[in-house]
């Protein structure tokens, strides 16, 4: 009996030694883990430096001039916010459902661990998890590897405990919960609370209501299972569970719970953030390429170049989100409701539609060329397919989504037929620049970036037609020999070319042919004969030099016909050039960015527009007065009688050969805005000048845009007149009155003068 007792004591002693040894080993392991001395045994542990600067992929934000997020560039769509920027209701909801003792423990909740252990032993595993918010943050910051063995999983868990303790040691509770909300995934490509609130509710994190906060706090547990878009019933149940926990723990009252839990989930503002959707899509894609080039030559403090997808930059742009919206609406209204339906009617029942070509062979050639320019063709060719196989592929119907102004169309169509379908759609682009600063306030590159990814603002160059004439007239005004009221015979003029041939432009009408006309009248009615007269007087080289001073960098052939706009120039260049007139002769290069900040708000670089004098201010003012005539009495007169825009406006329409391109450049004291309209393929156009001219294709978009701009008092866009030059301008711009003054000042006839 005594021997049994002795053995029992001995067993207990051994048992206690083992227990204490294991406990001491555990403590030693935790100590070594905490101080990072166990790399060989347990692998890497985050250092204090890494905890202070956890590596997360932060989205670069594109910010409008009025403080709106236009979009982001990202690997993970994530942006950080501070604790003060988060709704208290969201903090309460998160703590209630995830970690009610968050403000009491030091990273590891012993009570929760015992509860989990008890649940495992009793088979009641629905009593809640044991991970604290701090532990979940540790896991989010330093994710586990996949397919861990049980041993490695235990070690990894220990590492997370130690990391949680380090986080608690280095950060306040408020900082930890903010970090957690910045790192968690909410589904639908939204990483972090800022992007989640934008995606789900189109709000900022501090604007959430109680029910919205409860929904988001519930989603983080299982983003797909509790997605309010994919599984609305699950989401409603989970949200109300969070609300009940908030009520149980005193964050809301019973009355609040009873009323709020009955509110349905509102997803009317839900929208997944996608680089092909949303506002200013063409601008954002243009800016992406610009930022790629910028990042190659700008470096972080550690010497590595910036990465626009990971480094959380903030790009402050010149775009005004209100004006951008008005521009996009104007393009849509004119094309969808007016011009495109007219184009469909115009080409109805024409076998060669929409191509204005003489033979089917020409149509087939254009279609084949379009096929070879497509991404599908490139991929098939790269994969080694023969031409016969590629053609068969392009003529095999497949499921696809097509563009329409009424919304995307899901259908079955052959790729070749889809190419022809897309050719029918007219495209339009608009760029609006603020006078003086050069800030681009609105930028529309086409109809819909999801379907048409060719940018007609900066990427495309098209014939500019008569919108080129102001370069020629500016040269004439600057030389001092001509004024807006100078008269020139409206007759045919021919210019001899280097090969001995003669070039002689024609006008479509006989209006005032053979009479003397003022330069104001000639520009207002886009008279080609007077342009030929001026070109003969000054020569192509001098006109090109004027265009260069006004910011045009595209190739311009030194031939007389450039006075009719046969050269290809981008809308970006044309708007910048025309803005020179409103800016008193100073060319200001249009810019898109004002500053770039790093993720901590430090300014990396600021931007200011390049500028130089292109002409004197008197010449610029003469040109404004000349171009006012286009709107008062010429090709832009419908701005006044149809759209009711009777404030001072200088403008110029443009129509190219075969009506392939329609242009309108409109200038007011505050804004210069250019619009181009046409098809991507130049053989697609209206067959009549009445429908295809710039005043019908492009001018209405400018008018609709400016109507919306003027109707918004928050923009402070003036309806006033252009300021006269500081220098004394002793000129009369009312040409009827000018002529009377000239006659009055002429010497009286006498016999001496006749001989």
C-alpha angles and dihedrals in degrees: 000000000000088000091053090050091050092050090049092053089047092052091049090049092051090046091052091047091052092046093048092043091052090046092050091046089050091050090047091049091050090047092050091045091050091053095040097241097130104071094130093050105033106018128233122347124194115259125225088258091055091049090053091048108027112190108241126155103251118196118235109238124220106211126195125226089256094052102261124136106244094182146304141247110221154147087203114021095235137140126172128234132185126245091257090059093059125088112251087224090063092051090050092047093049094048092046094055102030112027119000093178092049094124092046106050129066098233099298119067108213093188091053090049092052089048091053092047091050090049091053093049094046096038092242101125096160096082094100136272128288100224116106125215088257092054091048089051090052089053092047093049095045107025122207121251116249125258097018119182118241090257093049090045091056091048091047090051090053089050090053090051091052092045089050090053090050090050091051090048094051104035139046120245091252091053091049095052090047091050090050093052090047093055104039122102117234099183129247092077092297116135116183131009096278093059091040093057090046092049099043102033109006088239142118118256093253093055098064121126120223094260092048091049091050091050094053093044088054096046095062092069092065114354096193098040093049099035109138089213100047101029108020095166092053090046093052092049092048093047092052090048088056090048090051091051089049090052093046091052096045101253092120133016127251089251092053091049093049093052100036095047089061093056111105119233110264114213096163091115095043115128131157109230107241129168089228095052137054129040128342094004095162091047093049091052091048089049091050091063091045091051092049089059092044092052092055091068102034122079138199121233089267090060098251121121119257118264114212091204099051112023103070097234121177114221112197107204134193092234114117108215092213094052090043090055092049091050093051091046092050092052091048095046095052098041099038099040103031123007102039095048088049089051092051091050091046093058099035114139093004109135093209094047131174092015119086091211130132101226139034088235089063091049091050090050092053092047092049091050090050090050091053091051093055127103091233091059092048093052094046091048091049090051090057101253117159120240091253091053091047092051090048089051092051091051096049115098115240136170112273144152119241132196123252132160088240091058137283116320119217109208147137113257139143115259090240092055090047089056091054091045092054091048089067093066118094115218129213135192133193135188124182122193130191114236116245099011099053089223112160104226100178132021124181114173100181148324102296126347092211090068107018112042099173110109113222095190104062105356102050125067118194137173107278100206117193093351083084092064095083088068089058095044090047089058091051092048093047094054088064093228094101137049129185088263097049110124125227128181110259096223135121116286126193128198123203114233126214091259091058096255123121128238117209120171123212133212123225093231139042094227108154091342110173093018130105112257134186121246087241090059092044094054093041090056094036092237112193096197093061090048088055089050092054093043090053089050098050108019131228097275094060091048091050090051090054091051090050091052087053093056104266109143100166119109112276116187113227095239129122094243091071086085086073092050102254091150124095115241132164123248088238091061094044095051092048091050096048090049087066090076094056090044094062095257097311115125111220114190109231113248134193106196131056100182145343124220131191122236091275094054096257113145110242098179141351126208134214128180120258113238143177138166112272098174139350118278093248091059090047091052092049088054092050089054091047092051092047085067090063089063099036099048111352143064093318097052094113087074085074105036100034105029100029096232100148099154118106109292130167116202150156131206124208134195123179133209113305090004090278092143132033120193139181126182113191125188129192127167091265105030140035112198129180128194129192125187129183143103125286088243114057092216088066111083146109115291094222131061090222092067098027102050121110093247089063101035104038111011095069091059090053090049095049091047094051092045088058093044093051091047091059108079092188090071094059094213110169126233090196131115128272113270115251117240119272088235116081108267106196095187134120113220095185095089095198090055090042090056091051090051091049092052092047093052095047116106117259117254117254137165092260092057093051093060 
